[in-house]
Every structure is written in structure tokens, then in C-alpha cells.
């Protein structure tokens, strides 16, 4: 018996991953974005080796506090009103800001994926209830909700179980994740609704696969592109939200732990003669968010499920 | 109704199966009282045009219909009633006892998993084996369905294979758990003719080797003539005629069967006529015989009384008030 239509034997099998990488590489800005993000992350992680002072270190010159120095050879970005080295605060602050962004995106994607897959797969009243809850969360103005939630641990003991101590990084992560999962849930539900009608899902059922097996083996892998895209774009949105919350004074405690957001908050009163206090953390946020968005857009093209078989 | 001389107990016996879909427009009666039996080693062809209820009936047996479907009647598989069986028990039957081969293997295979892994997945859903053992078995199965270089092919993704190879992979997946019954839902319709012949040959070979029963759903009488031992013709959710394949082609009694046979192009019929009219709406099933409005032999009684199944020969029944040849 011979086989018709055989793919020529010399063609090496190309995995969907490699196809996606090929498409990703076509976006120059995204490739640049990846490099810049890697540099920023490395700089934040290696902060102790790249700075002369600690982020909260009071710097004295000839016994006098070195407050509000201009940028120069010794203080690359000058010093702030508390006589800290701005370069050091930006690098150490980036550790928290980046970590909060990434962890928040992962947590909110996880919540959104679980809710979206369950709603889409089981349908019926389960879908109805979960989607109405999603609508409810979407109907709340999220910055207001985030501010109220971030204050909850200070007075409510139950809130400390979820959010941890007030003004901690953990509380900021929990608060932002709680107001961020809804778009992911909606997108994933939509993808699952269309996957559900695919024959391979029916075939899996016909082969005796359980709900769990179908969700884990068939639905989630086929949603992975969407999950990656949404998580990536959530990272930039979460960094912006962390900055906004901290800028407003509802984020991570700026006295002990600098973040890009609370550095901006502290820079407020000194912008006129000392724009360096604003530009340091401000540029860090802008460049990081821009790069992540470039990468996210490229991923969207690279992982578009419609192109998997092209 | 008797099976084609086989003394063996039928593996699947369906009695008076009825499937009704509740829709906003009203109930749609897709299957209106269908009997079916198929014995080990037998291939039963289930023929009918779109909407005749042939696929719906088999999906109902497997419990794969959407929730708005109401199923009545009985379907006994190896002594076990499937209609109304709990989801958990039904899941064990699916795949391990009854497996289903779908029409388009490209859409029936998961695009993100490698072929070998997908087959192994089906094995691990029913058997307690290690992943390594299941992967090895998958390669064996790919070899058994005639895929050359099975080790390499097991690592391929569905889109990297040709249509015929994909259908072979699909068949490998479905025979992985040695089912007693294979339901093939138009498995060759999406393939070109040469590949179609190879797939039929493979299915026939699997039947011979494993002795499993097979229900082969199609609207293509050419395919039926090649593979089926016995044919059941469906029309409007009911049985029109059941006969051993040679008898159905040689001495059809139901006017609908005759119409179907005449609609197949042949040397003496380069431009076949087809059957005038369209199938009846199952939203409002007609009174009497479902075929009477299109039937050239219709009598007044046909629009009033639904014809019962009458014996037309050995292993041959038909539901017609005015059968071709007058019955026997």
C-alpha cells in the first residue's frame, strides 16, 4: 500500500514555536524592546553592583546632608530631598516595580484563565453567573476600587489575609490583580467557546476524555497564545497602575521601599529646579511600558491562532 | 430484522431510538424510531442524505448530543444500556468500547499537539500505562495503519501531514484501545478518491484483523458498495430499507433506495437525474410516509399511514406501502 500526497521527506518538521519566532523576528521594534527590557531587568537585578549607595542611604558630604544635588560624575542622576542617590533609587525601585508588574500579570491571568475556561466550557448557568460577576467587576471604576481595597488591610483584619500588611508589595499585587483579571476572562471564554465547536474537542469526548483532561490537554494549550499576549500586555498595564497608585500615595510605602511610582510622588514638589528627580523614574516607566507593548504587539502577530497552520 | 447470517450476538442493538431537539422554533424530530444492530466483524453501512438522522442517531448512542436533545428508546452495547447511562460510565464506553472516526481529520486532531502524543493521550485516558509506554504504543499503531517512518511521523504536527495520513493517524488513535465497535462518520468524504480507496482498504483490514464491528455512515453509495456487508437506508429520521449489500444494489424495494441508486452516475447514466424535491422538514414531519411527497409510486394511503417495516427477503426489510417488485 502506498501513501498519496506524502509530504516530501526532506522537509524538516517546523514546530509552531519556531514559526512564531520567525514571525516575531519580523518586528524590529519588538526585538529592540526585548533587548532593552533585558538590559533594564539586568540593571535592576544587579543594582548593588551598579550603584555606589543604597537606595535609602543618607549621603553626607563634609558632614552636611547632600540634598538635591544636580546630576554629575558622582551622582549620575543627582540626589533627592532626602539625600539619597537618585540613580540608586531608580534601580532598586525598578526591582519592586518590575516584580509587581510581572507577578500581578501572572496572578490576574491565572484568575482570568480559570474563570474564562470554566465559563466557556461548562456554559449554561455557570457561564451566566461567572460572566455577571465579571461584568460587576468591570462596572466598578478600577482606580477607585484599587484605592479602597489598598486601604482595607489598615482597618480590616480579614483583608490582611488576602492583601498582607498595608502598603506592602503583596497588597499592591493583590489589589491590582483583583481589578485586572476581567479582560483575560472574557477573551479566554471567547476562545473556549469557539474551540468547543471544534471537531477535535468532540473527538476527544468521543474518545472518552473527561472534562478535566479536555480542559488541560485541549483547551488551555490552544488558548496559550492568547494567554501569553494578554499576560505580556498586563505587565505594562500593571506597572502603570502600580505607578499611579504609588504616585497617589496608595501604593508601596515610599519611606522604606522606593518604587518608580512613589519616586514620582516624591519628586512632585521639586520638579521646577530639579527635573532629574522626575525624569529618572519617569523615563524608566515610559521606556519599560513602551518596550513591553512593542513585544506584546509582536506576540499578537506571532501567536495569532489563525496562523498556526500557515 | 436479522443480521447477515452471522450467528454471533450483535455488539450493539438499538431499538426504537427517538431523538428530538428542543429549539426556539419548536421540537425537531431528527430520529423517529430507529432500530439498528451490528455484529462483531460486520460492517453496517448507514446511508441517507443530510438531515436523515444517521449521524444524530450514532451521536445519541454515544451521549455526544447537546443538552437540548431528548433521547428515547434503547441502545444496548455488550449487554449494557447506554441511553440514560451516567456521564462517568459513558465516558468509559467511549473510546474504550466504542470509538468514533470523524469526517475531517484536520479539524478532528488538536493542532497544537504532536500526532504521537495525541494518540498516547487517548491511550492514557483509558489504560494505566506510563507515558513512555503509551508513546511507544502510539508509534506501533502508526505503523499498523500504514504510516511509513512512524517514529518521525509521531513527532509531526497535524498540519504537516497530508489528508490521507491524518485520517490514518485518526484511525490509529481510535483503534488504540481496541474498541469492539468503530463508528466511522463519513471518514472518506474529505479525501480525494485514490486516498479514499486506501482508507477503505485499511478499515476493511482492521475489521478482519481485530474482528470489531463497524458502523459506516455515508451518503456515498459507491463507498457502501465497496465496504459494507449490510446497508441500512435512512430517510426523514426513519428506516427506509435494510438489506445485505448485494441485495440492496440488486433488488432494492424502497422507491427512495431506487432513487438513490439512480442518482449515482454510471456508464449508462452520465448525467443522473437525482430525486426531485427536498427532504421533509423535521420541524413538522409529514403525516404518513416521510418520502411520499417525492415518491413516484405514492398511493393515497402513503400520505396517511406511516408504512411499517415489512419483510422483503432474507435479512431484508423495507418500509413501503407500494414496494418495487411487490415484495416477496
Interface residues (C-beta under 8 A of the other chain):
Chain A: X1 X2 X3 X4 X5 X6 X7 X9 X11 X13 X14 X15 X16 X124 X198 X199 X200 X202 X203 X204 X205 X206 X207 X208 X209 X210 X213 X217 X218 X221 X222 X224 X308 X309
Chain B: X62 X64 X67 X91 X92 X93 X94 X95 X96 X99 X100 X102 X103 X104 X107 X108 X109 X110 X111 X112 X113 X121 X122 X125 X126 X146 X147 X148 X149 X152 X155 X156 X157 X159 X160 X161 X162 X163 X164 X165 X168 X170 X173 X174 X192 X194 X195 X198 X201 X202
